[in-house]
Amino acid sequence: MTTPTKIHRRLQGTVVSNKMAKTIVVRIDRRVAHAKYGKYFTLSTKLKAHDEKGAAKLGDVVEIEETRHLSKDKCWKYVSTVKQAQA
């Protein structure tokens, strides 16, 4: 009998801070329609992600993946850079 593998969520967002050791803060933006009026507006969420090598730079669009809790606030890990920030 094999154990089923868990599918981890992956999200894309923009790095807004990389000042912590091995940690980045990623802002995830999503567009949502108002329930009554139908107007679209942007909601954003900030998530802390583990970046072992410090590869992500400020302003980069990165992909993060859900993982086990690594600290009180950190349960995501850095996977790859989708688009580098403009210099």
N, C-alpha and C positions, 0 to 999 in steps of 0.2 A: 504494500500500500504506500503510495507516494503522498507527500503532504502538498496541498495546493499552494502555489506561489501567490503572494498578494500583489495586486496591481497598484502601483504607487501613482498618485496624481502628479502631473507635471504642469507647471505654469510658466508664463513668460512675463517679465517685468523689467523695470529700469532700476539700476543701482543708484540709490540716493545717498548712501554712506558706506565707506569702507575703512573707517578710522579705527574700528575694533580689531583686535588680534584674531585672525582666522574667522571673522564674521563679517557679513555684508548685510545691509538693509535694502530690500527690494520692494519697490512700489508696484502693486498690481492694479491696473486700471480696468474697469469694466463699465459698459454702457447699459443702463437700465431704463426701462420705460416706466413712467409714473402710472400707478394703478388706475387712477381716475381720469387723468387728463391726457395720458399717452405721450407726453413730452419726454424725450430722451435726455438723460443727464448722466454724468460720469461719477462713479463711486470709486474710491481708491482705498486699498488696504496695504499696510506696510508689514512685511514679514522678514524675520531674521533668518539668514541661511548660513550654513557652514561652508567656508571657502578655505580649504586646507592649505593651498599653495599661494593664496592671495592673488589669483589671476584676474579677478574682476576689478575693473576700474570704474570710477565715478562716471555716470552717464551711459554706461554700456547697457544694452538690452541683453538680458541673460535668461537662461532656462534653469529652473530649480525643481527639485523633486522632493516629495514628501518622504520622511524617514522617521525613525524612532526619535524620542526626545533626547537631545544632546545637552540641554540645559533647561532652565525654567521657561525661557521664551523661544528657544531654538529647536524646531522640529522639521526643518527643511535643509537640503544640501544643494550646493552649486553643482550644475551638470556641465553647462557649456555657455560660451558667449555666442549669441545669435548675431549681434551687430555691435561693432565697436563705436565708441563715442567720437564725435567730431573734435578735432584738436583745437 
